[in-house]
Amino acid sequence: MIRRWWIAGVLLIAGVAAFSAIGANSRPASEQILPSPLLYRQAPALQGQSLAGSGQISLASFRGRFVLVNYFASWCTSCAAEMPQLAKLARSGTVAVLGVDYDDQASSARSFLARYGAAYPVIEDPTGQNSVRWGVSAPPESFLVAPDGVVIAKIVGATSLSVVSDLVQLAKSKGY
Amino acid sequence: MTRTKRRRLAAAWAALFVVVITAVAVAVFGGETSSGVQARVAGLEQEVRCPSCGNLSVYNAKTASAYSIAGFIRREVAAGQSDQEIIDSLVASYGDTILMSPPASGVGLYLWVLPAVVAMGIGYEVYRSLGQNRVMEKPSRDEARDGSLARRRRLPKISKTFALWGGVVALAGLGGLAALAFLPGGGPAVGSELSAAETLASLGAVKPALQGFNQVLAKQPQNPSALAYKGWLQFNEATSQRDKSAALAVMSKAADLGPGDPQAQLFLGLALFYGRQEARQGAFYLDRFLADLPRHSLLAEAAPLARPVYAAAHWKIPAAFRVGSGVAVRVPKG
């Protein structure tokens, strides 16, 4: 009887120790950002009303070019940090930039973009339905879409001209 | 009342009865009521995690992403999608982490089974303790007379074994919490920076990736993942033996700091073989990599590089490495 309890006890301690070890060596849940399930798959459909009021815009119309889909909002401070870089990126022609205004007011977003001289197309997403399809947690988040419509990178947080240019160059060298 | 009038009255009552019964039947069986839809939406919102607020469900969170997901759920329910279809759509966009309950597989299965096993053990011990109390406590004449036994029975008696194991579990839990607080990985949040740098590294963007890992290390100098990646990238860029040794030292430190970090073990194992031809030492760290339960995608990328290490060491190639590119993961073109 005592022996049985000893075996049960050792098993219990081993189980709890293994559990503690796994927990201790894992990053906290709030820091765990797993790779996006969208990577290396066809990009989800993305279309909506143009923020500039020029009808509907669709990601499908960018097929054949590298596109940086950038989810942003005028109330987001990190978005303000990356906006000058994105404006430059769009002007450089390295990649087409398609902005998605996330949970925002159209008038605020328009003045926000004008402040940074960002003149690329932007889709309104007032209800956040596009962002859910793309698995966006909080802006800014960007996705690099290859000319064949496959998502090849997800960038969480503010990005820069050099990072996106490097990614595009690499993607090209890998045959995308 | 004439016969005709009575017939008309009976027909009117019959018609009224049919209308009432039909209305009740439609209300009960004919599609979801608005309160049924609300309950379904609320149930789904409780199953789904708010992606930007740690451990809160969409139902309890008040962030923009939570409202977006709640709106998505309402739309999909209205469009006639089933609960499973809605959950599957969200998992396809966000991954399993969007679910409040862990999936019942891998480590998630352990999380499901462990509480049940502990509860069964506690239940058994309580049952046994109570049984022993009943057997042991036969009332003496005096006790029966003055009622002291009745008073004693009101106090639950816990056996020594039960108390001992309770103490062990509590101590192990405290140990786990202490380890979480003091082991490397604590400190300022670096998850998104590390993830971005890993993405760059996986695409081969060495310079920006190194900048990213250096930013992480500025905040957490002992972060094993960042150290391992930094060492691996430096190792691959090294042109002299001196640079390779410096990179190996960084990877060695990472492997020591993160015995449970698969990347740290993998990179050191590969570098020892490909940089110094130390096959056995390399295979030793690759075994540790496998013991850390790496992701399938990482395993698939590592397998072709790991097999020559085992072959050179004359060790049996582990089954996990033999599957090679059989794992259904698409890696970047190259």
Interface residues (C-beta under 8 A of the other chain):
Chain A: W5 A8 G9 L12 I13 G15 V16 A17 F19 S20 A21 I22 G23 A24 N25 S26 R27 P28 A29 S30 E31 Q32 I33 L34 P35 S36 P37 L38 Y40 P44 A73 Y102 D103 T127 G128 Q129 S131 V132 R133 W134 G135 V136 S137 A138 I152 A153 K154 I155 V156 G157 S162 V163 D166 L167 L170 A171 K174 G175 Y176
Chain B: P51 S52 G54 N55 T63 A64 S65 Y67 S68 I69 G71 F72 R75 L90 V91 A92 S93 Y94 G95 T97 V107 Y110 L114 V117 G121 T161 W165 V168 V169 A172 G173 G175 G176 A179 L180 L183 G185 A189 V190 G191 S192 E193 S195 A196 T199 L200 L203 G204 A205 K207 P208 G258 P259 G260 D261 S297 R330 V331 P332 K333 G334
